[in-house]
């Protein structure tokens, strides 16, 4: 059994919705246990994350970076960093903004640097944008074209589940890919 925590902050429900879709995808892989953990809960007890094989980080993009509550979580891990307690865990990231670009890349880069400082191994988003093969843009997986992590778009003040079908599909594929990587790494360690 491989274990995965999706650590996220969601002020209006959009990032939480995507975290749930990522979890659905990860659970498609047998022998994978997924737990959703809010950034606030993780900040209160960052040591609890040591029990997981992999961590997927999620935050809305606010002004070109992670949200304040997500940054507060990151800052609470300093004592874990000193001992490289997250070393060799798999990590990935996802973000949501109200605009197609919205400077989401900056948010993913903040998560990537955070993971690298902890000695983690980053898993990107290997999904080829489906619109290149004729799938309508709104239905296409990886329609926003991100390989460093998952990007999704939800209109400002829209309901929490107001995502293009392609973004939901991407989230599920992203979770499934991450779970596959967790199991593959475990198999390689046994070889």
Secondary structure, DSSP 4 states (H G I P E B T S, - for coil): -EEEEEEE--SSSHHHHHHHHHHHHHHTSTTEEEEEEEHHHHHH-GGGGGG-SEEEEEEE-BTTB--HHHHHHHHTTHHHHHTTTTTT-EEEEEEEESSSSTTHHHHHHHHHHHHHHTT-EE----PPPGGGGT--GGG-TTTT--SSSEEEEB-TT--TT-B-HHHHHHHHHHHHHHHHHHHHHHHHHH-
